Amino acid sequence: MVDSRDAVQKYLIGRHLEPRGSRFFIVSIILSVLTIAGIVGFVLRFQDGFGQGDLWGYYVALFAFIFAAAGGAPMVAISTRIAKAHWPRSISRISELFSIVSLFGIILFIPMIWILPDMEDGRRTLWFFGKLNVPSNLPHILTTLGLVSLVLTGLFILWLSLMPDIRFLRDMSNTKKGSWLYNLSAGWIGSSRQWFMQRHRIGILGAFYFMTLIFVHFLIAVDFSMTLVPGWIDALYPVTQAHNSLQVGVATVVLTMFAVRYFGHYQDYLTIDQFRGLGKLMFALSLLWFWFWFSSFIVLWYGAKPSEKSVLELLMTGPYIWVFIAAFVLLFVVPLFTMIWNPLRRSIWGPTIIAGCVFIGAILDKIRIYVASYSVIDQAGLHEIEHVPSTIWPGFADILIWIGGLAGCVLVYMLATRILPVINIWEQKELKLYQVHKKFHRIEVQVLGKPE
Amino acid sequence: MQEHTQLTQRQINEDLLDTVLSTPRWWLPATLVAILVFLIGASAFGYMLNKGVGVTGLNRPVFWGFFMVNFVFWIGISHAGIMISAILRLTQAEWRRPVTRAAEVMTVFSLMSALMAAPLVHVGRPWRADLWVFPYDFARGIWVNIRSPFIWDPSAVMTYLTASTLFVLVCLIPDLAVIRDRTKGWVRAIYSILSLGFRGTPRQWKLQTVAGILLSALVLPVFVSVHSIVSWDFAAQIGPEAWHSTIFAPYFIIGAIHSGVSAVATLMVIMMWVFKWDKYITRDHLDSIARLLIIVATTWFFFFFLEWVFALYTLEDPEIAMRDLQVFQWPWSGMFIVFLITAYFFPVPMWLFKKVRRSLFWMFVTTIAVNIGMWLERFLIIVPGLMRRGHFIFDWGSYHPSIIEILMVAATFAWVILGMLLFTKVFPLIPLFDVKEGMVFRDEIKIGRRTIPASIRE
């Protein structure tokens, strides 16, 4: 571990500029091939057209999952910065880089504009269609605008946070005026005013990002699943989806941290402190998941109206019961009974394995919700489901789409780390200012400064 | 925290034990007034027992009125203690130190008020309230239904009361030992018993710290369960259609935190005014709690928005009729406007200004406003919800609280004030050991020409 601020800067830039090995190249090729396989899967599925919603359930589930993970991951940096915590400094860039993956999510969203039927099919919607003069594709317009705003805000935060680091990179690599790196640093010289503005802009945009994230989850949860199922009225469902995004976002950051630590050799920066901190967060989010789920479940189960019974059957106890049980175990039971144990939380492998469970659990959760929602067809004008559709299993095209979609995300992230430093350099330098080690009675302690 | 006053242990003891070891002049009159109001309320309760619940404004179909509103309100206030104490303790927020005990004590007394407001008063036959805890004719299936949230309620509230009381007691032990060492005679004997032989050995400190952390972690699920169960008293029913919403549990919890943390802020201002403890509770603390309140209030408002949106989404006539009643029919419409302004649109924009966040007067006004608004919120959920302006007009009803109910509600407020006053006379309202620990962990570091506050971490 290097000590002085200049040494930190030199070390981290040096690490970033080091040529990547052949392993990086080979993995990139494999991921590219898998992404192309995903595109082939999409073309196969596209041959059936967008008209049959039940064929696209797995595709929508993939989008919902990628949006949840990539949209939720930057919140790790945003929330911990607002809390002025020091331990997440080395993971802030890892989480912010997921804004680039969200761009990939926008590409996945484009076909969904055609997959989602407009409101003229007679289903109940939030938008008072038929009573107010609103266009029949209002959900499509609002979701597109919301999604684009979210991704642009995420990218803007990433850029703001990158500015000082790009300046360091620019200086060390003798970049000429007019090059993209030069332009991206936007004249950053590190004046007091620039630091002040940067801190405030990141804070304000972070709050805006969080609100937009909630809003977009609200739109997607309601328009892209709930309104498709007659009789499904669950006011808590949008919040559950937004919360699940934070949960899987944290899990994704833990998994990425693990990969960066081992394959990028950043053991000095991604220590047990970071894994432990996110492990605690993951534990708390798993408890919250249960609470949100149970709050919805008990009211519907207790109410026991025919419409509520059929919704419970569709989403939990019927055709997707095993998917639901697996998601329940992976999202709640496993994190609860493992992360409660201190030695496991205070390790590298513990939180990583649990993050893997949460990641898979979230995939299954999206599948049981979105595949089930899109399987309800020709029942749009009804007040409750007339017959619960049977299980829809993934076809060959769906499997290819899922593999390609996930591979595409990993590829985009890997390529981003090739260009941009994966550890935030200026935050590490700032930490050196605020961190002092001194003797306190007979032990060595750390003194951490907290400005304002 | 920018305001930094380093105090000696002796000075802390002198300042914070002042209320225990001597009696301020205002204390006795204030206590007598609280006792008087409480006794008037208790007399009203006695009158109701003698004459029956007909002396209240409750009727068919509005079976729940002021008592239930008050029950939910006090349960809400009680959430402050755990929010401030347990959550901020677990997240190691330094600014929590001087306010934890007041918040915890308020939890205990407001829970007692809640128990008075509903299980004791509202059941009509309070002598049978014990059957909630010991349902003797269970087997016959004619009395209590174990699957009902009404049965979970007393268990949850009693568990919460037990846990909160234990929490207060565990955190009091080191301070009781300090008082023991400064008193004589029978008073010393009592404090000796209460302090459980605490001598401040490393092992005792370790156990005390571990107990505090464990209780913080264990009491959190209880805290969540209590108000969730209270919300399910409403949401699990399909009769009053407007109550049957999945969002009620988190909506009630976040509302409770909004209301409770505001009450703690009010209490902080009162402590600064009355006891002149501004070296301990500073304007920085008010600033921090106001920032927290902005987040809490906005989250609460989002849940309120969702509750409304999905009520309209149902497109069911009774649901729409209830919303119409809340928003367009006098006097509920007037209350609705006051509720929205006082619970959100007045305080939150005010808290955006640093001057307001650091002003004792404005923090007092805004936080009191929040609790007026939150009391009205519960009223507007319960009463118009039961009035049921549906298709059949024979089922319509209205509600006017009687003087008996008003007096009993006033008595619950008097009880909490009385409890706090008695507590300050016997125990320190600011935890001495916590403040001292904060002083030990407090440090400063120099960056260039500036000195910034810092804290020691192992």
Interface residues (C-beta under 8 A of the other chain):
Chain A: R124 L126 I214 F218 I233 D234 A235 L236 Y237 P238 V239 L287 W291 F292 S295 S296 I298 V299 L300 Y302 G303 K305 L433 Y434 V436 F440 I443 V445 Q446 V447 L448 G449 K450 P451 E452
Chain B: M1 Q2 P221 V224 S228 W232 A235 A236 I238 H244 S245 T246 I247 F248 A249 P250 F302 F303 L306 E307 V309 F310 A311 Y313 T314 L315 D443 I445 I447 I452 P453 A454 S455 I456 R457 E458
